[in-house]
């Protein structure tokens, strides 16, 4: 049996990211933003912006007057800039651990589905705290990886069932509600609150769901593609048993989200 270990994700395929994570992210954003209760028409920084879904949602729902987004993956920044950039939305290639902005620059600094992937989470949160104004909000949300309640949870369960456990997702142990609260407290944030909620996504068929589960950026994909054809077919059969299949062949299931919010004192 394979040894489970933490493996790097390379977010350099924006189309694949949108195909799988896009639907999930767009389902989560309204719930997160309304819970956040940020002031309207604020200046936002989106840390780990990916393809820009948080920036887009914050603008469309009226929470953000202006948004800057940063991501270390040039491909993601190019995609976001091509589809969303304008007079009030800008994207930059930058690490969360070294944000290229002055102290106290933003009203809200938020991160969607990225905190667990940051190489140095302590330093990244310190940087997010640095660039928010006094009294401003620092917030974020991640999937509930510890309980396998992420969108890739069914695939990971199926892999374990056939004896090929997937590599551990980076930051799994830091994605619990308690761990997020501790991280924000250690960053010097105050009045910290947390929230757990669920989001759902649907796929027209099992094949659509199967293809979406294999984005190029995930190390799990390589594991699956390296399987023999019989092993892969056994995995598909097991995966089908891990998700509800509608009478029309569609797939719909939910994932768990852990959100955290703190204020700069």
C-alpha positions in Angstrom: 0.0 0.0 0.0 1.2 3.5 -0.8 2.4 5.8 1.9 0.3 8.9 2.4 2.4 12.1 2.2 1.9 15.8 1.5 2.5 16.7 -2.1 2.8 20.0 -3.9 -0.1 21.3 -6.0 0.9 23.3 -9.1 -1.8 25.7 -10.1 -0.6 26.3 -13.6 -3.7 25.0 -15.5 -6.4 27.7 -15.1 -8.9 26.0 -17.4 -8.7 22.8 -15.4 -9.0 24.7 -12.2 -12.1 26.5 -13.5 -13.6 23.2 -14.7 -13.5 21.6 -11.3 -13.1 24.2 -8.6 -14.9 27.1 -10.4 -18.4 25.8 -9.7 -17.5 25.0 -6.1 -15.9 28.4 -5.5 -18.8 30.3 -7.0 -21.3 28.4 -4.8 -19.3 29.2 -1.7 -18.6 32.9 -2.3 -22.0 34.4 -1.6 -22.3 32.5 1.7 -18.8 33.6 2.8 -19.3 37.2 1.8 -22.6 37.6 3.5 -21.3 36.0 6.7 -18.3 38.2 6.6 -20.4 41.3 6.9 -17.7 43.6 5.5 -18.5 47.2 4.9 -19.8 48.1 1.4 -17.7 49.7 -1.2 -14.4 48.9 0.5 -10.9 48.4 -0.8 -10.1 44.7 -0.9 -7.0 42.5 -1.3 -7.7 39.0 -2.6 -4.7 36.8 -1.5 -4.2 33.7 -3.5 -6.7 35.0 -6.0 -6.5 32.1 -8.5 -8.8 32.8 -11.4 -10.3 35.8 -9.6 -13.6 34.3 -8.3 -13.5 36.1 -5.0 -12.6 39.4 -6.6 -15.4 39.0 -9.1 -18.0 38.0 -6.4 -17.0 40.9 -4.0 -17.5 43.4 -6.8 -20.7 41.9 -8.2 -22.3 41.7 -4.7 -21.3 45.3 -3.9 -18.9 44.6 -1.1 -15.8 45.9 -2.9 -15.2 49.2 -4.6 -11.8 48.2 -5.7 -9.9 44.9 -5.6 -6.3 43.9 -6.0 -5.6 40.2 -6.4 -2.3 38.4 -5.9 -1.3 34.9 -6.7 2.1 33.2 -7.1 1.0 31.3 -10.2 1.5 33.5 -13.3 -1.0 31.4 -15.3 -3.7 32.1 -12.8 -3.0 35.8 -12.7 -3.0 36.0 -16.5 -6.4 34.2 -16.6 -7.9 36.5 -14.0 -6.5 39.6 -15.7 -7.8 38.5 -19.1 -11.3 37.9 -17.9 -11.8 40.4 -15.0 -9.2 43.2 -14.9 -10.4 46.7 -15.3 -10.3 50.2 -13.7 -11.3 48.8 -10.3 -9.8 45.3 -10.4 -6.1 44.6 -10.8 -4.1 41.3 -10.5 -0.4 40.8 -9.6 2.0 37.9 -9.4 3.2 37.9 -5.8 3.6 35.6 -2.8 1.3 35.8 0.2 4.4 35.9 2.3 5.7 39.1 0.7 2.8 41.2 -0.3 3.9 44.2 -2.5 1.7 46.8 -0.7 2.2 49.5 2.0 1.1 49.0 5.6 -2.6 49.6 6.2 -3.5 49.8 2.5 -6.8 47.8 2.5 -10.1 47.8 4.3 -10.5 44.0 3.8 -7.9 41.4 3.2 -9.4 38.0 2.3 -8.3 34.6 1.0 -10.5 32.0 -0.6 -9.4 28.4 -0.6 -5.8 29.3 -0.4 -4.6 29.6 3.2 -3.7 25.9 3.5 -1.6 26.1 0.3 0.6 29.0 1.6 4.1 27.8 2.1 4.6 29.8 5.3 1.1 30.3 6.7 2.4 32.2 9.8 4.3 34.7 7.7 1.5 35.0 5.1 -1.1 35.9 7.9 1.4 38.4 9.3 1.6 40.0 5.9 -2.2 40.1 5.5 -2.4 41.7 9.0 0.3 44.2 8.0 -1.5 45.5 4.8 -5.0 45.9 6.4 -5.9 49.2 8.0 -6.5 49.5 11.8 -9.9 48.1 12.4 -10.0 46.4 9.1 -10.9 42.8 8.4 -8.7 39.8 7.6 -10.6 36.7 6.6 -10.5 33.5 4.7 -12.1 30.1 4.1 -10.8 26.6 3.3 -12.3 23.2 2.7 -12.8 20.9 5.6 -9.9 18.7 4.5 -9.4 17.0 7.9 -12.8 15.2 7.6 -12.4 14.7 3.8 -15.3 17.1 3.2 -13.6 18.8 0.2 -14.8 18.6 -3.4 -12.1 15.9 -3.9 -13.2 14.0 -0.9 -15.1 11.2 -2.8 -12.1 10.6 -5.0 -9.8 10.4 -2.0 -12.2 7.9 -0.3 -12.4 5.8 -3.4 -8.6 5.7 -3.7 -8.2 4.5 -0.2 -10.8 1.9 -0.8 -8.8 0.4 -3.7 -5.5 0.6 -1.7 -4.0 3.7 -3.3 -4.4 6.5 -0.8 -3.9 10.0 -2.3 -1.2 12.3 -1.0 -2.3 14.5 1.9 -3.5 17.9 0.9 -1.1 20.7 2.2 -2.3 22.3 5.4 -4.9 19.6 6.2 -4.2 19.8 9.9 -4.4 23.6 9.8 -7.9 23.6 8.1 -9.9 22.8 11.2 -12.0 25.5 12.9 -9.8 25.5 16.0 -6.6 25.6 14.0 -7.8 28.6 11.9 -8.8 30.4 15.1 -5.3 29.8 16.6 -3.6 31.0 13.4 -5.5 34.2 13.3 -4.9 34.8 17.0 -1.2 34.2 16.6 -1.2 36.8 13.8 -2.4 39.4 16.3 -5.9 39.7 15.1 -8.8 40.3 17.6 -12.5 39.6 17.9 -12.0 36.4 15.9 -15.1 34.5 14.7 -15.5 31.3 12.7 -18.2 29.6 10.7 -18.8 26.2 9.2 -21.2 25.8 6.2 -21.8 23.5 3.3 -22.0 24.1 -0.5 -23.1 21.8 -3.3 -22.2 21.4 -6.9 -23.6 19.3 -9.7 -22.3 17.5 -12.7 -24.4 16.5 -15.7 -23.0 12.9 -15.8 -20.6 10.7 -14.0 -18.1 11.1 -16.9 -18.2 14.9 -16.4 -17.6 14.4 -12.7 -14.8 11.9 -13.3 -12.9 14.3 -15.7 -13.4 17.2 -13.3 -11.8 15.2 -10.5 -8.5 15.0 -12.5 -7.2 18.5 -12.8 -3.6 18.8 -14.0 -2.5 20.7 -10.9 -3.3 17.9 -8.5 -0.8 15.2 -7.6 -3.8 12.9 -7.2 -4.2 13.1 -11.0 -0.8 11.7 -11.7 -1.5 8.8 -9.3 -4.7 8.0 -11.2 -3.1 8.3 -14.6 -0.3 6.0 -13.6 -2.7 3.2 -12.7 -3.2 0.2 -15.0 -6.4 0.2 -17.0 -8.0 -2.5 -14.8 -7.0 -0.6 -11.6 -8.4 2.6 -13.0 -11.7 0.9 -13.9 -11.9 -0.5 -10.4 -11.4 3.0 -9.0 -14.1 4.4 -11.2 -16.5 1.8 -10.0 -15.7 2.5 -6.4 -15.9 6.3 -7.0 -19.4 5.9 -8.5 -20.5 4.2 -5.2 -19.1 7.1 -3.2 -21.4 9.8 -4.7 -25.2 10.0 -5.2 -26.2 9.4 -8.8 -29.6 10.9 -9.9 -32.2 9.2 -12.0 -30.9 11.2 -15.0 -27.3 10.2 -14.3 -26.3 13.5 -12.8 -24.0 13.8 -9.8 -24.6 16.3 -7.0 -22.9 16.3 -3.6 -21.8 18.8 -0.9 -18.5 19.9 0.6 -17.7 21.5 4.0 -16.3 25.0 4.4 -14.5 26.5 7.4 -14.4 30.3 7.5 -12.6 32.6 9.8 -12.6 36.4 10.4 -10.5 38.7 12.6 -10.0 42.4 13.0 -6.8 44.4 13.1 -6.6 46.0 16.5 
